[in-house]
Amino acid sequence: MLFNSIDFAIFLPIIFLLYWYIVNENIKQQNILIVVASYLFYSWWDWKFLSLIILSTLVDFSIGKKLKQEEDQRKRKILLWVSILVNLGILGFFKYYNFFLDNFITAFSFLGMEIKANSLDLILPVGISFYTFQTMSYTIDVYKRKFEPTNDIIAFAAFVSFFPQLVAGPIERATNLLPQFYIKRKFDYVKAVDGLRQILWGLFKKIVIADNCAELANQIFNNSADANGSSLVLGAIFFAFQIYGDFSGYSDIAIGTARLFGFNLKQNFAFPYFSRDIAEFWRRWHISLSTWFKDYLYIPLGGSRVGLSKKIRNTFIIFIVSGLWHGANWTFIIWGLLNALYFLPLLISGNNRKNLNIVGSSKSLPTVYELLQILKTFCLTVFAWIFFRAENINHAFEIIDTIFSKTLFISKMSDFSGTSMSPNKMIQLLLLFIIVEWMGREGKFAIEKIKLPRYGRWCVYLIIGVLIFWIGNFNETEFIYFAF
């Protein structure tokens, strides 16, 4: 079920009313309703894959209980590896089986050995990378005795399948979300209004920004052989805003929806395109995944406590695994490698934690130096997005080759013919979007803290609503990260 669909517009109020007016006096009944609603929400795509969520839930719930009872460290480690192998085994089969098989066959063909093996016609279950990492982190935390395992299967099932963030995050930790299923929730008007405000901004980012940019970016990337350099640069920029508006928009809607039901999810995006270096960008982009890799992979590898050579090794491992997490394609691995290379000078010079504050804090405008830093980081990020969006490595290099040709300085707007919005209008809209995001960059989302009287704020919300219905793209386009 898509957040930007009529189905969800009907689904959400029904669940909201049942939750607060029918089962509001009983925590267990509320949790049961959340589980049922979440399973229905997920089954809207394909009910058969619901069995994978239930399997992960039962495996990690059972292993969590056994980890508490078991004192023998060797047996505890075996239990942990059972959880990891089951979760990663399911993820690896559906997401990476054909990728590794094809590369295995290619590798042996270079040695003159022909291997015959058939790839499988697999459908990637929606959101499998998200809920797999979420439930796996629970078992790891229980194993490390950082978290007390639950005996409440309903609460745990609700934690694993919580519908607002089930298919595209944020990837929640049990330490933050699971305890919220144990306590009585009371309707909080202020929290609900704040949630609706964040949902509104998330829908704007998805329907107005992301989906309109998607149409322009797809026109260029799908016809890149006929486009010139300037059009390809614009296409890459439009894709940069498409993926940001799409993914951060989903996170905003998820966090806002959770607040309607009395839950607090962690912030997943913190205005990453205002970053002054690539290290700051990764502290602000897909925060839940970045911190997951830091806590469960980077630190166990030694983190920053080791020598420089191992720090570099750990950094490359993190970024390569992050690329592979996004998809079974060499383009994602190259994208991860590029970001590792961007990060390397900061790591070697010890400047990777230099920009921890909000850029231009308490100021209307950034300094010239800050602006140049932001533009440099944005350009590096857009360049890496080319590999993320390209169909394959050859396609990416063909695009880059054309960009760095003399056609870079020749405007050819006919490359965008057939799109419902012209590139010039989209650029104007993006400039307005950037201004609003800049003004709200010290909040958790752009319109969280509008410094206007009450009626002024409502006028802003009304304008955003009008823009959504006036220039929004209502093709019910799937969110990009559903594929991951």
Stockholm file with secondary structure:
# STOCKHOLM 1.0

chainA/1-484         MLFNSIDFAIFLPIIFLLYWYIVNENIKQQNILIVVASYLFYSWWDWKFLSLIILSTLVDFSIGKKLKQEEDQRKRKILLWVSILVNLGILGFFKYYNFFLDNFITAFSFLGMEIKANSLDLILPVGISFYTFQTMSYTIDVYKRKFEPTNDIIAFAAFVSFFPQLVAGPIERATNLLPQFYIKRKFDYVKAVDGLRQILWGLFKKIVIADNCAELANQIFNNSADANGSSLVLGAIFFAFQIYGDFSGYSDIAIGTARLFGFNLKQNFAFPYFSRDIAEFWRRWHISLSTWFKDYLYIPLGGSRVGLSKKIRNTFIIFIVSGLWHGANWTFIIWGLLNALYFLPLLISGNNRKNLNIVGSSKSLPTVYELLQILKTFCLTVFAWIFFRAENINHAFEIIDTIFSKTLFISKMSDFSGTSMSPNKMIQLLLLFIIVEWMGREGKFAIEKIKLPRYGRWCVYLIIGVLIFWIGNFNETEFIYFAF
#=GR chainA/1-484 SS CCTTSHHHHHHHHHHHHHHHHTSTTCHHHHHHHHHHHHHHHHHTTCGGGHHHHHHHHHHHHHHHHHHHHCCCHHHHHHHHHHHHHHHHHHHHHHHHHHHHHHHHHHHHHHTTCCCCCCCCCCCCCTTHHHHHHHHHHHHHHHHTTSSCCCSCHHHHHHHHHCGGGTTTCCCCCHHHHGGGGTSCCCCCHHHHHHHHHHHHHHHIIIIIIIHHHHHHHHHHHTTGGGCCHHHHHHHHHHHHHHHHHHHHHHHHHHHHHHHHTTCCCCCCCCCGGGCSSHHHHHHHSSHHHHHHHIIIIITTTTTTSSCHHHHHHHHHHHHHHHHHHHCSSHHHHHHHHHHHHHHHHHHHHTCTTSCCSCTTTTCSSCCHHHHHHHHHHHHHHHHHHHHHHSSSHHHHHHHHHHHTSGGGGSCCGGGGTTCSSCHHHHHHHHHHHHHHHHHTTTSSSTTTTCCSCHHHHHHHHHHHHHHHHHHCCCSCCCCGGGGC
#=GC SS_cons         CCTTSHHHHHHHHHHHHHHHHTSTTCHHHHHHHHHHHHHHHHHTTCGGGHHHHHHHHHHHHHHHHHHHHCCCHHHHHHHHHHHHHHHHHHHHHHHHHHHHHHHHHHHHHHTTCCCCCCCCCCCCCTTHHHHHHHHHHHHHHHHTTSSCCCSCHHHHHHHHHCGGGTTTCCCCCHHHHGGGGTSCCCCCHHHHHHHHHHHHHHHIIIIIIIHHHHHHHHHHHTTGGGCCHHHHHHHHHHHHHHHHHHHHHHHHHHHHHHHHTTCCCCCCCCCGGGCSSHHHHHHHSSHHHHHHHIIIIITTTTTTSSCHHHHHHHHHHHHHHHHHHHCSSHHHHHHHHHHHHHHHHHHHHTCTTSCCSCTTTTCSSCCHHHHHHHHHHHHHHHHHHHHHHSSSHHHHHHHHHHHTSGGGGSCCGGGGTTCSSCHHHHHHHHHHHHHHHHHTTTSSSTTTTCCSCHHHHHHHHHHHHHHHHHHCCCSCCCCGGGGC
//
